[in-house]
Amino acid sequence: MLENLVAWVLNNYVGEYLENLNTDQLSIALLQGQVELENVPLKKSALRKFDIPLKVKSGLLGKLTLSVPLTRLRSEPWVIKMSDLLVLLEPSTSVRYDVANVEIYEQAKKEQQLEDLEKYHKRQLLSYWGLPNPDSASEQNWWGASLVSAIVNNIQLVLTNVHIRYEDDITLSNNTPFACGVRIHNVSMQTTDSHWVF
């Protein structure tokens, strides 16, 4: 069962970006609560879902480590650490800017903001009048009922030593090649509670 959970976490969070991610051989390393994969290539299609005019020319993830808290699966964070990530980007001529998609996205974003404001206003009114919020009880029960949702709520992602290089030989008018890069020492993402506490 634990192997299936680990495979699900890896496939959901990094599987769509990494080539040849084989989660079938995880059982041996899981006994120690740590899974490590080394020198995993990036998929050429890793950026496709973001609809940006860039594509991965090549990329390599030096080390991927998943730390699983074996004794506290629900309460302790599952930590995905990725280090020595090298990405070479180039312009993608197949991605076209689509105004309609941007407008649909912006409209959905505005509708979500309105919905969030309405929920917030409703909670404030119910709180002011001292009435229970029927939505929060059902949400808490649903989120607390499943091990998978507890894991998702405790995922931490740590990126260290990321080097992104962009090479372009088609953008400039005279096809003069140019390159630039950025190096990121450390990026960390982790979930918080409603009060922004880790």
Secondary structure as UniProt FT lines:
FT   HELIX           2..10
FT   HELIX           11..15
FT   TURN            16..17
FT   TURN            19..20
FT   HELIX           23..25
FT   HELIX           27..30
FT   TURN            31..33
FT   STRAND          34..42
FT   TURN            44..47
FT   HELIX           48..50
FT   STRAND          54..67
FT   TURN            70..71
FT   TURN            73..75
FT   STRAND          78..91
FT   HELIX           99..128
FT   TURN            129..130
FT   HELIX           134..145
FT   HELIX           147..153
FT   STRAND          155..168
FT   TURN            173..174
FT   STRAND          178..190
FT   TURN            194..195
//
